[in-house]
Amino acid sequence: MTLIRDFPQPVGNRYVGIIDHAGPTSYTQLTPGAAGSPPTGGDILLAAEAGLKFITAVSGQLDSTGTYTSDASMGASGGAEQTKAFLIWCLSTTGAQVAGATNLSGFFMRFIVWGR
C-alpha cells in the first residue's frame, strides 16, 4: 500500500485518501453474506491504509496494467462506517471474479477512500 502524497485531505466533515493498494499473494474469492451479514473472503482494505480510522465509501479503478478491476463492499448497512472494506478483484475483460489462490501481489489498484 502506498498513500499518495498530500492525502488524506478534508472534504466537508470527511477526509479523502487516495492510495495504491497491492493485491494479495493468494486471493480468496469473495462470498456474499446472508441478508444483514457481511461478505467473507476477498481482499481487505483497511481504513488505516488511507490514513483514516473509519471508511465511509470506496471507489476503485483498473489496476496499473488494465487487467483487473475492483468493487468494494462495506459489509454493513444503515449508514455504519467500518474500519475495513471487502474488495472483489475481477478480470476487466470478462467481469468474472479472479480465481481463488491467484497471486495478485504484483498488481496495484488505486482507490479513493472517503472516511474520517
N, C-alpha and C positions, 0 to 999 in steps of 0.2 A: 504494500500500500504506500502511495505517495500522496501526501496532502499538497495540493497546488499552492504555490506561494501566495501570500496575502489573504488566505482563507483560513478560517471562516470569517464572513463579513455579515454585519447586521442587515436584516430586511424587515422593517417594521419591528415587531416584538419577537422575531425569529432570526436565526442565522442560517446562512447558506454555506456549505462546504463543498468544494469540488475536489475529487480525489481520483487517482489512478489506482485501481484495485486489481491485483493479480488473481487469476483463477486458482482453485485448489489443486494440489498434486494428485488427488484422487476424488473426482466429482461423485457425489451421491445424488441420484435423481430425486427431485422434489416430488413429494407425495402430498396431495391435498388433504387437509384435515376435515373431519366431520363438521357439521354445522356448529359454529361457535368455537371450533378448535383450530389452532394454528397448523400450518403445514409442517411436515418433517423433511429432513434432508436438505438438498440444495446447497448453496454456498452462502455462508453467513457474512453479512456486512455489519460491523459494529459501529455504533454511534461515535465511539472514541476515535475511529479511523479518520473521521471528518472533523475532529476537534470538538465534538458535541457530547452532551450527556444523554440526550433523547433524540429520536428520529421522528419527524412528522410525516415526511414523504421522501421518496427516492425516484430519480429519473436516470435511466441508463442510456447508453449509446451502443453502437457497434464496437467490437474490440478493435485493437490497433491494426489488425490485419483485414478486418471486414468479414472474418469467418463466422464470428459468433455475435449474438445479440442477447440481451437480458431483460427480464422483468423482475419486479420486486413485490413481495408480499410483506405487509407489516405484521401479519399474524395476529391482528387484533381489530376489533371494530368499536364503534361507539365513540370515535374520536380519541381513543387512547394512544399516547405516544409510547414508543418502545425503545429499548436500548440496542436492538438489533433488527435487521430486516433479512428475510429469506430471499435469496436470489436464485432464479432459474436461468440456466445457460441453454440457449437454443442455437441450432445451426441457422445462419442468416439466409441460406439458400432454400431451405425447406420449412423452417419454423419448428422442426422436431427437436425435442429436448435431447441434449447430449447424453450419450450412453453412460451408465454408471462405470466408475473406475477410470474414466478418461482423465489424463493428465492435462490440466489447463494452466499449469503454473507459468508457462512461457507466454501466456496471453494476458493482456491488460485491457480493462474496460474503464472508461471514465464515467463517474457517477456524480450527479448533482444531488446533494443531500440537504434537505431542509430540516431544521430542528432547533433545539435550544440546549 
